């Protein structure tokens, strides 16, 4: 079962963003740019979503889900959201 901040049935209250790829290959610059732009739009549209609540599928369903995987650059993603600049 998936759990986030003590809540189960996460699909009932979460938004998911899909990136095409595999866990062990780096995502492209274009994918990061699109992800960052979309995430910024979602943060504006849904103020209850804060940067610290953004997580991977693997965080809410460990052992069952592995995405976005070890090749995903969380530092790059979070820094870009923090900086407010576009990639």
GIRARA-V636276 format. One record per run of one state. SS is the DSSP state (2 for helix, 1 for strand, 0 for the rest). FROM is the first residue (numbers start at 1). TO is the last residue. If there is no record, write none. Layout:
BEGIN
ss: <SS;SS>
from: <FROM;FROM>
to: <TO;TO>
END
This chain:
BEGIN
ss: <0;1;0;1;0;2;0;2;0;2;0;2;0;2;0>
from: <1;3;5;7;9;10;13;29;46;51;54;57;61;74;84>
to: <2;4;6;8;9;12;28;45;50;53;56;60;73;83;87>
END
